[in-house]
Amino acid sequence: MKGSIGLATSMTPVGWFAIHGQLASMPPVAGMVVPLFLCGAALMVAAALGVAHALAVRAALSRLATTISHMASDDTSRFLTPEGPEAVARLIQAINDARRRCAEREAELLAVQASYAHDLRTPMTRLMLRCELVDDAQLRAAIERDLGEMRELAEASLACARMQGRTVQTLRQVDADGMLEGLVENYRGAGRVIDLDGRIGRPVTTCPHALRRILANLIDNALRYGDDARLLVRIEAQRLHVAILDSGPGIAPAQLEAVFMPWYRLPDTAGRAPGSGLGLAIARRLAQAIRADLRLENRAEGGLAARLTLPL
């Protein structure tokens, strides 16, 4: 077909008259072959262009689906780059607009949650002071326990709102051994039994505040359901592994992921152990923010193991 097009574009007027004369001398059926051939060629070109466009749209949609599938479901701050055919670019822009509205709404709700939790501090402080005026020691102790639980819920709500509103953590070189030793000493000073097994021996690139909060939440959880806790530190394949082991009752396998949901508490332990149901949820979210992985598993010898893995 290229040869035919090249011949047609280089044809002189004299050549056109010669072809016209030849066509005029052809039989009627033979004279229709060339126009039909040209129409067929045009249809083939149009079909080829249509197929190429459809394939380009399909490839762009496939790339878009892959990109979205790798995005965190709770990360509404990341936007996609409009690219590809016009229809796909318009779709990407619509997705970005929806994510932007979702992020604005989420920020508004988190601000309200943080405001409520912060404002609850003042009346609870007044109640705590007035509680000291109660003469009945047993009643006073019961009220103080309730107020303590309310304060823990308010502090957890405030921490959760702040954590969700600030997912990007600043990473820097941290003396993780010093952090672990200081954390263990603080618990021991408060009369809690904490054992530390292993050393890192090198700085770790992470967010110190986030890492400390993760470890504290995991240790608090271990001490809440067990009598003691043990920190096991290992380095394998350029990754830091920290395991917090307890001697508690463990968790049913079907509930190992459910306990990471905000405000979720196991039905069989909610009544006998204090807590807000946010400790593990905050720990998992902070772990994701510092590129770490946090999982729970039951130990063969009894108890629970919370395993935190960080890249070195």
C-alpha angles and dihedrals in degrees: 000000000000089000091053093049093047090050092050094050093049096045116120122220089256090055091051091053090050092052091046089054092049092050091049090054093050122096114264093254094049091048090061095057097078096049090047090049091051092048091049091050091051091050091049091051091049091048091048091051091048092050091047091051092048091050091049091051091047092050092048091050090049091052090047092051091049092049093049092047090056094049118098111254092229096044103100094158096075117088130196126240111245105235142138128049117355095257092052092045090054090050091051091050090051090051090050091050091051092048091048092053090046091051092049091049092047092050090051093051092047091051090052091047092050091047093052093047092048095048092050090067094073100055091042090054090051091049091050091053093047090048088069088066092063109107097199104088094200093050091045091052091050092050091048090053091051092047090048090053091048090050091050091051092049093048091047092050091050092048091047093051093048092046095050092046093053108043097154111086124198109239124209142150110291134187094231093177091058091047093051093046092048092048092051092048091052091055093045089051088056090053098258122135111239125164124196118204119185139008135241098211096197139063118272125215105229144105106282096204093050093045092049091049092049093051093045092051092049093047091047089051091050093049092046093061101025137043095240143007135221127203114210115192124193138160117215130163095350092308132112114228119196117180123190107202125193137180096228129122094275126223131280108258092240090058100048093099097032092065089066090065114104114263092004117139129178110255094227095051104034093085099048103037125054120232145117100239091241103094097086093037091055092045092053093047093049091046090056090048092057093044093255132132124229124192138163127219136170116248120235090228092049135275132061133290121207107198120199118188123191129180115242 
